[in-house]
Structure formats: C-alpha cells, structure tokens
Amino acid sequence: MSEAVLSPVRIGRLSIGALGILALALGTLQSVVEPALPLLQRELGVSPSEGALVGNTLLVTGAVVAPVAGKLGDRYGGKSVLVRLMAVVSAGGLLAGLAPNLPVLLLGQVLQGVMVGALPLSFILVRKHLPTGESQLAIGVVMALFTGGGMVGTLFAGPIAEGLSWHWMFALPTIAIIAMTLVITRLMPHDPPVQADNRIDWPGMALLSGTLLAFMLGLVKVTGDGLPPLAVGAIAVVVAALATGWVAVERRAASPMVDLRMLAKPAIWHSCVLTLVITTSFGMVAFLLPQLFALPADGYGFGLNTTDIGLFLLPGAIAGAVSDSLGGVAARRFGLRAVLIGGAVVTVATVIALVSLHTAEWQLVVAKVLIAIGAGVGSTALLTRTATAVETRDTGIATSLLVVTRVIGVAVGSQVAAAILDAGADSATGLPTESAFVTGFAMAGLVAALSLLVVRMTKKGVQA
C-alpha cells in the first residue's frame, strides 16, 4: 500500500463547504416535486399513484445506483466517481427542465436519481481525509445541507412553477449543480483508492442492482395497478430469486461487493431495519400532507396552490435540516438508544394525533415539524454510527446501503399512502375521501410504532 493511501491530503473547510453546497443543490433538485406534486398531477392529468411515481422514479434509480457508487468510490476514489455521477445528474435535470410530457420527465427523473450516490461518495471523502470525530461532524453537515436543500426546493418550487413554469423547477438547481461540480473538480484533492489491488465484483453489482430494481418497480406496480395475487406472487419470486443469487455470488467472490460478514454485524443490520421503519412512516406522512393541503377548500381540504403548500411545508424542511445535523451529536451525548426511542415516541404521538387533528393548517405544519425531527435525528444517528462502525475501506458501501434503505423506506411509504388515497377515492369526484387520509395517518402511526418494538428486540445492537 502506498504512502499516499496511508497519509492522504487533509481537506479544509473550503472543500467540506464545496461538498455541502453541492449537497444543498442536490437536495433542492430532489425536493421540488413534493410541493408541486398536486400541480404536476393536474397539468399531466395523472392520479395520485401515478403522481407518486414522478418522485419515486428518482428513488428507484437512487436505490440501484447508491451501493454501486459507494463500492466504485471505495475502489477508484470518491472524487473521481462523484464528478462522473454529477454529469449524469446534470443531464437528467436539464432533460426534466425541457420535458414536453410525462415519459420524458420520468426519464429525466431516472437520470437525476444518480444523485443518491453522491452521499456515500461524500462520506468516503470526509472519512478518508478527516479523523473520526471531525468526520462525524462533517457527515452531519453534509446531510444537514442535503436536507436544507429540501427546504430551498420546498420554498421556491411554487413561485418558480407558477411564475415561470414547472420546467424551471428542475433547470435552476441543475445549473447550480453544474457550477458546484466544476468547483469540486478544482478544489477537492484526489483521494487514492483503498483497495486498488482488488477486482470489482461486477456479478455482485449486477445482481444487487437487479434485486433493488425489481423490488422498487414491483412496489410501484403492486400499489398503483392493484395486480392480482398471482402477479404479486410472481414479482415476489423474482425479487427473492435475485436476492438469493446475489447472496450466493457474494459468498463465493474473492472480493465481494458487500462483505456479508460486515452486513451481519449488529451495528449494520440493526441500523438498516430501524432506518427502513423510520423512513417508511415519514414517507407516508410526507406524501399525504401536500395532497390534503391541495384538496378543494369547500370540503375538508384547504385549496392551497403550490406556493402556499411550499410555505406550509417549509418549517418541516427546516426542522429536518436541523435534526439531520444534530443526529450524530445527539447520539454521542445521550446514547443511540435514547435518541431512537425519543424520536419514535414523538413520531408515533404526532401521527396518531393527525388522525383526529387535521382540520387546520397549523396542525399539519406542527405535525410535519415534529415528524421531521423524530425521523431526522434517528436516521442520521444510525447513519453516523454505521459510517464509523466499519473499516475505512468499507465506508462507501456500508453508508450507501443505509442510504438505499432510507430511499426504499420513503418510496414504500409514499407508494402505500398513494394506494390508500386511490382506494378511498370518491366515486363521484375522483378525489380522496377524508376517511382515506385518516386511514393513511393511522397506518403511518402503526409503522412508526414498530420502531419501538425493533429497538426493544435489538437492545444490544443499539447501545451507544
């Protein structure tokens, strides 16, 4: 191993800031769909389930790309892979900005989904170039700015869409991403690969990508199309077969994409299970609230336009950014178990309250803030614990698995919530009934309550 690998160049605040600003721009691009989703559904003439697909198409790509990006970053260096991924994201953002119809928009979202791989690549860079304590802080900053980008996108999506057009929601953040990628290319030092002498496990990458893609697309089809039991069973068999094949390949590979011994560590698989539960509940609420805000005010809705929806969602985006930055710090000070239990209790109580308290805007705003805090602190604490629980050479793949889990959780939550609204639509108006929202909130509360059960069952694995 070369001396460069043992003693990499230490990055300074400017380099960390560049990563953070890129994360901010990526978070903005990712988040513009949420407040504008009712508007997109109207302009594109699609149902809630189809509308959820606009956002989840990005998540499908992200789920497939993130583990591959993390492994390639470990192998070839985080900076090199990051710059290439940002070129793909930029192409997707520009394509969405020029999209004349839904199929082209979805294609742009597919390319934009590569952005999810930027997070584990950023974690590789800070882990290689900073000591443990500083790297945990830097990871929190990057995650906070990515979430903060959600705040920016939430705030400005409406004015941009209504003042210009929805196409500019995608074009403007993309321009910022292109600019920051050029800055990082010049400013960030190259990080040498940790395992330059090992071969890439391409079969393992292909099988894991295929498993995730089949799962995500199957989820969309099952929740959106109401498939018969035989078709659902067929999808489950395909996913199970691909997953089994992946495990078999990884067990025999000389240099596996994912060391299954690492995945078997309690710190890793406990984090994945808890992250999935936390983000699924969050994803359900994050989808339901904009839909409720946009429903006509002559019933139980509020009749808000895209700009107003963004303003009402803004406090929740701010709370999410703050909680993401404090997740790792809170876990070190109070213990991971205490942070997870506290976040789960707040989330469960808030979502259950929404079952009966959803008749005023302030109730929904407060609920989004509390849920963002509960989910943000818990999931980020798990992420920072995972980043420091593995060897440096495994940072990219370990954190990317957790990022994928977050993505899958949000996608599952939003698609399930969309299916609930579709199933509870009024036959005369085609709009979701109030009882459908009540059912959605109740289900989100039950899912959040599962995290308490998981924490109790995995007590030893979540001790700080």
N, C-alpha and C positions, 0 to 999 in steps of 0.2 A: 504494500500500500504506500502511496507516495506521501511526501511531507505535506503536499497541498491538501490532501484529504484529512490529515491529522490536525492541521492548523489552518483552517480556511480564513479568508479575509473577514474580519468583523464588520458587520454592516452598522451604519449610523442611523440617526433619526430621519435623515432625508430619505434613505432607502426604505425604511419602515413606513414613512409617510407616503411614499410613492405607492407602495403596496396597499396602504389603507385607502388612498384616494381612488385607486383602481377598483378596490372592493366597493367603495361608495358608488362609483359609476355603474358597476355590475348590479349592485343591489337596486339601483334606480331602474335599470332596464328590466330587471326581473319583476319589479313590483307594480309597474304601470298598469298591468292588466287588471289587478284586483279592484280598484275603484271604478275602472272604466268597463268592467265586465257587463253590467246591465246595458250600457250604451252599445258595446260591441254586439251583444245578443240582439238588440233592436236593429242595428244597421246591417248586420249579417243575416238576420232572420233565423236565429238558431234557438234551441231550447236550453234550459239550464244545464242539462248533461252535456250538450254539445258546447255550451259556453265554458264549462269546466275543462273541456278538452283543450281549449285555447291555452289556458295556463298550464295544464298538465302535460301537454306535448313537450314543453320545455323541461319539465321534471322527468319525463321518460328518457330523454336524451341524457340529462344530467345523471340519472341513476346508472346508465350504461357507461358513461364516459368517466365519472369520478374515480372509480377504482383503477381503471386503466391509466388515467392521467397520473394518479398517485404512484403507481408502480413505475411508469415511464420516468416520472420525476426522480424517484429513487435511483433509477438506473442511469439516466442520461443527464440529470441535473435539473433542478426545479425551474431555473430561469429559462433555459432553452425550450422546455416543453410549454411553459406558461406563455411565452411570446407567440408560439405557434397556435396555441389554443385561442388566444385573443384575436388572431387573424380570422379564425373561423367564426367566433362570436361576432366580430365586426361585420363579416359578410352576412350573417343571419340578421343582425339588426338593420342593416341597410336594405335587405330584401323585405323584411317586415315593413319598413318605412315606405317602400314602394309598392306594397302588395295591393293588387286590384280586387282580390277576392279571398275567400276563406282558405282554399287549398294553398295558395301562395303564402298567406300569413302563417299557416301551420308549418310550412316548410321553413320559413324564417325562424319560427319558434324552435324547430328541431335543431337548427344550427346554433341558435342562441343558447340552447341547453348545455352546450360545451362549457359555459361559464361556471357550472358547478365544480368542474375540475380545478378551477383557479384557487379554491380554498385550500385543499390539501397541498397544492404546489406552493402556496404562500407559507403554509405551516412548515414545509420542508426547508424553505429558505431561512425562516427565523430560527428553526431548531438547529440548523447547521451552523449558523453564524452568531448565535447568542447562547449564553449559559441558561440553565434550566429556569431559574426564577424570572429572568428577563424574557425568555421565550414564551412562558406562560402569559406574561403581561402583553407581549406583542400579539399573541394569538387572540387574546381577548379584544385588543384594539382593532385588529383586522375584522373579527366577527362583528364587533360593535359598528364599525363603519359600513360593513356589508348590510347590516340591519338598518343602519342610518340611511343608507341608500333607499331602503324601503320607505322611509319617512319622506325623502325627497320625491320619490316617484308617486307616493300616495298624495302628496300635497299638490304637485304640479301636473299630474295626469289630466285632471279635469279641465283646468284653464287651457292647457295645450290642445286637448281634444276638441274643446268647444270653441276656442279662439282661432285655431288653425284647422287641424283635423286629427283624427286618431293616429294617422300615419306618423306624425311628428313626435308622438309619444315614444316611438321606437327610434326614430332618426337622431334626435338630440342626444340621448345618453350614449348612443353608438359613437357619435363624434367625440365625446369625452373619453370613451374607452380607447379609441384610436390614438388620441393625443397622449393619454397616460401610458399606453403600451410603448410608445416611442420614448417617453421619459424613462421608463424602467429599463428599456433596452440599453440606454446610455448610462444610467445611474447605477443600476444594480450590479454588483460584482458577480462573475460567473461562479457557480457552486459546482465543485467537482463531483462526479458520481461516487456513491459509496460502494457500489458493487460492480465496478467496471469489468471485472473478470467473469461475471456470470452471464448466462444467456437468458434472453427473455422467454418467458413461458407463454408463447403465443396460443397454444391449445387451451391453456387455463384461462387466458384473457377472453378467447372467443366463447368458451362455454359459460363463463360468468356473465359476460355481456348478453349472451343469448338467453340465459335464465332471467336476468333482470328485465330484458326487453319483453320476453313472453309474459312475465308476471304483470308488468305495467300495462301492456296492451290488453292482456286478458282482463285486468281490472276495469279498464275503460269500457270494454265490450260488455262485461257482465253487468256493471252498474248502469250503463247507458242504454243497452239494447234489450235487456230482460231476456237473456238467452235461455233456452230450455235446459233442463238438468243434464241431458246427455252432452250438450256442447260445453257446459260448465265443467263437467267431469273430464272432458277431453282436454280442455285448457289446463286443468289441474294436473293431469297425467303428463302433459308436455313439460310443464314447469318442473314437476318432480323428476322427470327423466333427465332433463338438462342439469338440474342441481346435483343429481346422483352422479352423472357423468363428470361434472366438474370436481366433485369430491374425489372420485376415483383417479382422475388425472393429477390432481394436486398431491395426492398421497404417493404417487409414483414419480413425480417430476423431481429432477435433480436440483432445480432452482425454481420452486413453485411460485406462482404469482402471489398467493397467500399461504404463509406457513400455517397449516392447520393447528399446530401446537400453539401458535400465538393466538389464533382465533378461539382456542379452547380455554385461554386464560379467563378467570372470572372477571377481571377488570375490563376485558374486551366484550365478551358476550353479554354480561350483565348490562353494560353500557348500551349495547345495541338494542336489547329488549326494552329497556326503560326509555330510550330515545324514541323508539317506534311508538310506544303507547302515548308518550307525552305529545309528540308532534301530530299523531292522528287526531287526538281530541282538539288540538289547536287548529288543525286544518279544517275540521268541520265547522268550528265557530267562525274562522276567517272567511269561509265561503258563505255562510248563512247571513252574516251581518250586512254586507253590501246588498244582497238580494232583498232583505227586509227594508233597508233604507230606500230602495228604489221603487218599491211597490206603491201603487196609487194611494194618495192620502185620504181618499173617500172611504177606505176600508180600515184595515189595521196597519197599513204601511205608512210611509212618510212622504212619498212623492219627491224625493230629492234627486237633483241632477248630479252629474259626475263630479263637478267641482265641490258641491256640498258634501257628497259622500266622502271625498278625499279629506276634507276638513274634519269631518267627524271621526275618520279613521286615523287622523294624524296623531292624536295623543297616544293611541296604542302603538303606533310605529316608534314614537319617541321612547315610550316605556320599554319596547322591545330592544331598542338600541342600547339603552342604559343597562338593562338587565343582562344583555349579552356581554357587555364589557365587565360586569361585576360577577359573572358566574364563577369563574375560576378563583377570584379573590375570596368570594363568599365561602366557597368550598374549603379553601385553606384555613379560613378563620373559624368557621363554625362546624366544619366537617361535612363531607359529601352527603351522608345520610340525612343530616338535619336539613340541608338545603333541598334535597329531593322531597322529603316529607312536607316541608313548608310550602314548596311550590305546588305540590299535588293537592294539599288541603285548600289553598287559595283557589286553584283552578276548579276543583270539584264544587266548592261552595258557590263560586261565581256562576258556573254554567247551570247548576241546579236552580239558582235564583232567576236565571233568564227564562226558565220555564213559565213563570208567572209574571215576571217583571220585564216586559219588553214593549211597553206602550208609550214610552217617552224616549227622546233621543239621548238624554243624559244617561239613562240606564244602560243603553247599548255602548255608549262611549266609555263609561266606567268599567263595564264588563270587559271590553276589549283591552283596556289598560291592565286590568288585574290578570287576565289570562295571558297577555304578552309577557308580563313579569314572571308569572309562575312557570310558563314554558321556557322562556329565555334563560332564566337563571339555572334551571335544572338541566336543560340540554347542553348549554355551554360548559357548565361544570363537568358534565360527563365527557365532553369533547376534550377539555384541557387535561382531565385525568388520563384519558386514553393516549393523548399525544406524548405524555411523559412516562407512560407505563410500559412502553416498548423500547427496543433498541433504536438508535438514531436511524439505522438503515431501513427500519420498518415504519418510520413516521408517516410517510406518504400514504402507504397502503392502509395502515391502521386508521388514520384520520379520515381517509376517503371512504372507508367502509361505514364510518359513523355518519359522515356527510350524506352518503347514499341512504342510510337508514332514516335520516331527517327528511330527505326528499320523498322517500317512499311513504313515510308517515303522513306528510302534508297531502300528498297525492291521494292516498287512501281516504283520508278524512274528507277532502273536498269532493271526491267522486261519490262517496257514500252519502254525503249531505245532499249532493245534486240529485242522486237517485231518490232520496226521501222526498225532496220537493217535487220531482216529476211524478212520483207515485201518488202524492197528495194534491195534485193539481185539480182545480175546479173544472168540471166538465163544460161549463158554460163559457167561462172566461179564459180558461187555459192557464190561469195564474195559480201559484201555490196557495193553499188554504192556510189559515193561522195554525190549525192543528198540525200541519206538516212541519212548520217551524218549531212548534212545541215538541214534537217527536224528535226532531233533529237536535235540539238543545238537550233533551233528556238522554239521548244516545251519547252525545258528547260528554255529558257528565258521568255516565256509566263507564265510558272508556277511560276518562281521567282517573276514576276511582280505581281502575285496575293497576295504576302505577303504585298506589299504596300497597296493594297486595304483592306486587312484584318486589318492592323494596323489602317487605317483610320476609318474603320467601328467599331473597338473596341477601340477607342481612350481612353476612361475612364479606360479600363481594362489593358492598358499597360503604365499607368503613373507610374513613379518610386516612 
